[in-house]
Amino acid sequence: MTERRWQPWPEALEGDEALAAAVISAHDDLLRGFMATEPSINPQLPVQVRAFRHVEGWRVMLLLTPWMLVRLLFPDRTPELGVPAGWGGEERENAPYQVLGPILKIKLLGHSQTAHLGFHPGLGHYLLQPICLDMEPYRNADAVFEAWNRVILVRDENMEKARRDCPMQREVSRRELLTRFRRG
């Protein structure tokens, strides 16, 4: 029986640039191989990594491919997450590519979040949060990221409006302060 433990990225991917390059290379290989005959890919889109950063012990990046825009999370150290049956490194080594693996829950930036477990032999285990899985409408990478930026702007505006328009936080009117409770 194979032990199912988190398989971290290889030591050669210790540097951020090395990890980003390996992610691009792995997905370029998928594009030329497994995904080559997929009818729903957008051949106008490249494989690209953007917005690489470190967040609470995770290396986080946006990955654009002709079939998806996702957030990838690679832990700095082995996380205390269970690896479901069928998803150990040895079990996935020669398994076909699967975009969305089993869902795992993590705590990040003070919030509980869900992400899909992913595995690639050259990358080890990682987490994937889908942003868009229908890439056909986009003419190029800039159009994808412009649309994503609009989503972020609308989200931020709505959050600000919600903070400003919270009934519990509205100022009490002078009339309310000076009027006593009356029956009738």
N, C-alpha and C positions, 0 to 999 in steps of 0.2 A: 504494500500500500504506500502511496506517495504522500509525503507530508506536505500539507498546504500552508506554506508560510509566504509572507510578502517577499517578493524578490525585488530588491532595490536595483536602481540603475547601476551599470558597471562603473568601476572606479575611473575609467577613462573619461567619463562624462561629468566629472567633478566640477569643471568650470562651466559657467553659464553659456558661453559661446559654443562649447563642445556639445552640451545638451541640446541647445537650439538647432545646431547643425545636424545632430543625430535624429532629432524629431523630423526635420525636413527631409532628410535622406530616407528614413523609414517610410514616410508617407509618399515620397516620390516613387519608391519601390512598389508600394501598394497600388499607386496609380498606373504604373507600367504593367503590373501583374494582375492581382485579384480584381481591382476596380476597372481595368481596361475595357471590359465588355459591359460594364454597368450603364444602362441607358439613361439614368437620371443624373449623371455627372455633367458639370458645365466645363467643357474643355477650354473656355476662355479664362478660367481662374487658375492661378498658380498655387503652389504649396508655399505658404508663408507663415512665419512666426512674427507676432507683434506683441507689444505691451508686456515684455518679460519683466517680472519683478519677484521679490521675495516677500512673502506674507506669512507671518506666524509659523515659521518652520516649513513652509512649502515654497517650491519654485513654481510660479504660476505664469502661464502665457496664453495668449490667444493663438489658435491655430486655424488658418484658413486652408481649405483644400477644395478641389472641384466638387466635393460631395458634402461638405459641412463647414460650419464655423463653430468652434468649440473652445472652451477654456480647459486647458490641461493643467493638472496639479501633480507635481513630483515632490515627495517628501524629502526633507533634508536628512532625516533618519527614519528607520523602520517604524511605521505607525502601528499603533495598537488596534488594528482593524483585522477582523476575521476574513480569511480568504475562503469564499464559498467553494463547495465541491465542484470539481471540474475546472477550477480556475487557478490551481497551483502552477508555478512556473513550468515544471516538467509536463504537466497536463496540457498546457497551452502552447508549448514549444512548437509543435507542428500542426496545431489546430488552425482551421480557417479563420481569417480575419473576421472579427465581429465588432461593429461600430459601437454598439451599446451593450456592455456587459451587465452583470448584476448590479443592483443599486446598493450603495453603502451610505451610511450617515456619518458626517464629520461635523466638528464644531470649528468654525472659522469666523474671525472677526466678531466673536460674541454671539453668533447665531448658529443654529443647527442647519446644516445644508445637506442636500443629497447629491450624489455624484455616481457615475457608472464606473465600475472597475474595468480597467483596460490592461492589456498585456501585449508586449511586443518583445521578441527574444533579444533584440539589441537595446531595448529601453528598460526592460523589467516591468514591474507593475506601476500603474499610474491611475489617476482619477480623471474622468472626463465629464464636463458639464456642457450639454448641448446648448447652443445659442440659436442656430438655424441649421436645419437639415434639408432645406430645399434651396439649392443654390442656383437653380436654372434661371430665375429672373434677373440675375446680375450680369452686367456687361463686362465688369473687370473688378479687380481687388478693391480699388478706391470706392467703387459704388457699394460694395459690401460694407466697408468700414464707415462710409457716410451714413448708411442706413442704421448701423449699430450705434453710431454717435447720436443720431436722432432719437433712438430708443432711450439712450442714457439721458439725453436732455429732457425728454418728456417725463421720464421717471423722476428726475431731480426736481422738475417744476411741480409735479404732482405731490411729491413729498413736502416741498416748501409750502404749497397751498394747504395741504392737510395740517401742517404745523400752524399756519396763520389762521386757519378757519376752524380750529378746534373749539367747539362750544364750551368746553370746560375751562378754556383759557381766555375766553372773551372778557373784556373789561365789563364790570358791573356798571350799569347806567346809574346816574345820579338819582333818578326817580326810584329805581329799585332799592337804592341805599336808604332813601328818605321815607319810603312808604312802608308802613307796617303791614303785617299780614292781616288781611280782612276776610271775613267769611262772607259768602253770598256772592 
